[in-house]
Amino acid sequence: TAVTDKGIKHLYSYDPALQRTTLPVQQHLMKDYAMTNLLQISVLKCPNITRKGVADLKKGLPGIVVITNWDPNPQGQIF
């Protein structure tokens, strides 16, 4: 798949370049931008996802469970 570290970063970080035709997010709403309701994501067989990208995702969305090639059965996984 074409999923990358940069791509998953958009789950928790606003990038105005992705939404050029919409109004910019107001600064006071930035804290609400992240997908805080996301509990789990699988990036199995995504060669462009690195350990650093996953670490950054976990930092941006504390508590998220990330299923990866190097950890296919992480603690807290929802089946």
C-alpha positions, 0 to 999 in steps of 0.5 A: 500500500502507499501508506507512509509515515507522512500519511499517518501523521495527518491522523493527529496533525493538521496540514493546510496543504491537504485542504487548499480549497477550504478555510484554514482551521482556526488556532483555537480548534487545532486541539480538536483536529486529531482523530482522538476517537481512533483506538487501533490502526493496522499498518501491516505490510506497509513498507513505508511505515517506520518505527519512528513513524509509529512512535510519532503516531503513538505520541500524537494519539496516546493510547492508540494500538498500532499493529505492525510487521514488527509487532503484529499482536500488540498489547491492548489489541482489539480483535 
